[in-house]
Amino acid sequence: MNFKPVEARSASATAVPSGSTVTAEKALSFISKGWREVRSSADADLQLLKNRANSFKNLADRELENFLNSASRSPFSVPTITASATFNSAPPAEIEFVKKLQPKLSEIRRAYSSPDFKFYSKPQIKINLSAIKSAIVAEVGDDEENERETLRKWRGVMFKEKEREEGQFGEFWEPIRTLRSRLRELEQKSSSEILEGIKNSEFVEKVKSSLKSICKDPNESKEVPPLDVPELLACLVRQSSPFLDQLGISRGIADKIVESLCSKRKNQLMLRSLSDGESSIVESENINDELDLRVASVLQSTGHHYDGGFWSDFGKQDVSDKKRHVAIVTTASLPWMTGTAVNPLFRAAYLAKSAKQNVTLLVPWLCQSDQELVYPNNLTFSSPEEQESYIRSWLEERIGFKADFKISFYPGKFSKARRSIIPAGDTSRFIPSKDADIAILEEPEHLNWYHHGKRWTDKFNHVVGIVHTNYLEYIKREKNGALQAFLVKHINNWVVRAYCHKVLRLSAATQDLPKSVICNVHGVNPKFIKIGEKVAAEKERGEQTFSKGAYFLGKMVWAKGYKELIDLLAKQKRDIDGFNLDVYGNGEDAHEVQSTAKRLNLNVNFMKGRDHADDSLQGYKIFINPSVSDVLCTATAEALAMGKFVVCADHPSNDFFRAFPNCLTYKSPEDFVTKVKEAMAREPQPLTPEQRYSLSWEAATQRFMEYSELDKVLNNSGNRNNGLIKSTSMPNLNDMVDGGLAFAHYCLTGNEFLRLCSGATPGTRDYDKQHCKDLNLLPPQVENPIYGW
């Protein structure tokens, strides 16, 4: 809108009647009030512009001060800056500001780039910050002065027109509204252009990158002293412990050598103040962890990162940001009522109960012909889904809750000679790579005797083996048993060391394997604990709880304690005259066992095998278990849970049960008679709540989490200390040896002739066509078109 200037009128021309004078005064008062509001709003808008300009000025001051302070600590060169490259789209005022600033920065660049330049405690180059401030304020001040001049002009126009009539005042509100809108546009435009120029400024980005490069964490630049000769020797001795062990130098002696080598370094560090934050080996109590952290700190200070050894696989899944997954792989499945079928099933259910991790149970699938040989009562399944339904139904009847875990199948073949199931093909491939996190191998030596596939420790982040069976004890009973046991012992050491991170032995009756600890990680069916609680309640009411004598229950094969049982009863027949024993079991040696007992005229009644929780067995008071081939007899634990007496051999397999008052162990045939008579003469003691809990699967799962270090793995706290990860910080000689053993095993098991010579079941290197049909698998020739052997 265009406005014409208004000419001044003479005094005579402005004379108006008195009534018109009053009206004009009211109009002027109204206009003055409106203008005061406009002026206040304009002042506030201008003040906002000024404050934002001042904030930009302060930001520039701080950045330049930090720039100079950082420069005093670390030399660097400032890149050449030109006004055209700084703000390509900046307004003229901003270009002028950069031009005023550029000479000072050029001076810094020349000074810092000089070869004769030296840093002093105080910077010798100064920037005139007041000049920069004046430049910024001048730019803002010019804009403010122009705005004020515009306002003064509009104010003159308004007061010159105060004599107009009332109907003429309305036309001047349009210029006022135009002024306010232009002020807002000016404010938005100025602030957005300044901020956009700063954001897109190449100069600012270069300054930021320079500041990041020179303003490092002081801890990162702190020097870490290198490893000295004794520490290097200590690392070599510790990692060579397997070879020293073969030379007759025990691990204890090797640890003492390591400690003595590290003592000199430790004494030096003890004299220093620990407050300086230096990474040292005196921060931990364990000498191995101390040395690991010391080496890791040195490697970290050099920027070196060790990602794996020669045999390592770099395809492991990163599980830092997702739920953990546990895969339990076992060698048997229901309805075969054996320990490796029942116990892993309970373990999977109780691990899944916590809902902290996903759980998969991987069990063998047998073809129809093998099912008829293995499963009792002619029970067979036409599909994996049918067998899975049977397994879940059996489990839920016994645990009392719905177990949320996955059941998968891998191909297996039954070996009549070994009376066990041998995996066919690469078992590890039946766990998808996305779920390959933690593996629990039930009977790791059995699973890996003829394993020809991916290394478990390469595919999974943590592999735990659980030893169920004392194979050496069984093999010694066969022909040429001593020689076979010698070979199997070393093969077990080989495969367990190559394929496991940690090994749990249920008792000391098992072979002493590498990386192993002893712990009972098995529990009993909750049904047996409920039976024991029922028996205790009946005793409190004064009722008779047991009406029968002694019994034995187990698979009827000589190796399951029947040989020891027949020998004891035959030798002490006169001393235990009138003692009758009921035996429950089925098996391959049933006819021979019964014939021998009948020939010796023993007081033994043989009956078909049945579930230990069957009502017909609850009335017995004494459970006899003379077996010395078991690792940890599940039937013994079940009998104790039901409140019965247990008479068993003084053997490492029974160490866990010694703490129970109803467990009576014997050391000789004569002592066996004494314990039997003691059990027949008195009543067993009721179990305390603590004793019942120690037999439960809840307690077994807790022990398993602790001794397998699975709790640390799930919490990602296994090898971390002060930000250093030992397992990925340095190479490990043991890992290299284990990888070499695994590679050699893979090569040997790939040759069918060598497999057959070592006793493998024919056709177990790969699964057959029937497995492909039952499990919907592609033929092995399609899965693995090229073989190295």
Buried (B, 14 or more C-beta within 10 A) or exposed (E): EEEEEEEEEEEEEEEEEEEEEEEBEEBBEEBEEBBEEBEEBBEEBBEEBBEBBBEBBEEBBEBBEBBBEBBBEEEBEBBEBEBEBBBEEBBEBBBBBBEBBBEBBEEBBEBBEEEEEEEEEEBEBEBEBEEBBBBBBBBBEEBBEEBEEBBEEBEEBBEBBEBBEEEEBEEBEEBBEEBBEEBEEBBEEBBEBBEEBBEBBBBBEBBEEBBEEBEEEEEEEEEBBEBEEBBEBBBEBBBBBBEBBEEEBEEEBBBEBBBEBBEEBBEEBEEEEEEEEBBBBBBBEEBBBBBBBBBBBBBBBEEEEBEBBEBBEEEBBEBEEEEBBBBBBBBBBBBBBBBBBBBBBBBBBBBBBEEBBBBBBBBBBBBEEBBEEBBEEEBBBEEBEEBBEBBBEBBEEBBEEEBEBBBBBBBBBBBEEBBBBBBBBBBBBBBEEEBBBBBBBBBBBBBBBBBBBBBBBBBBBBBBBBBBBBBBBBBBEEEEBEEBBEEBBEBBBBBBBBBBBBBBBBBEBBBEBBBBEBBBBBBBBBBBBBBBBBBBEBBEEEEEBBEBBBBBBBBBBBBBBBBBBBEBBBEBBEBBEEBEBBBBBBBEBBEBBBEBBEEEEBBBEBEEBBBBBEEEBBEBBBBBBBBBBBBBBBBBBBBBBBBBBBBBBEBBBBBBBEEBBBBBBBEEBEBBBBBBEEBBEEBBBBBEEEBBBBBBBEBBBBBBBEBBBBBBBBEEEBBEBEEBBBBEBBBBBBBBBBBBBBBEBBEBBBBBEBBEEEBBBEEBBBBBEBBBEBBEBEEBEEBBEEEEB
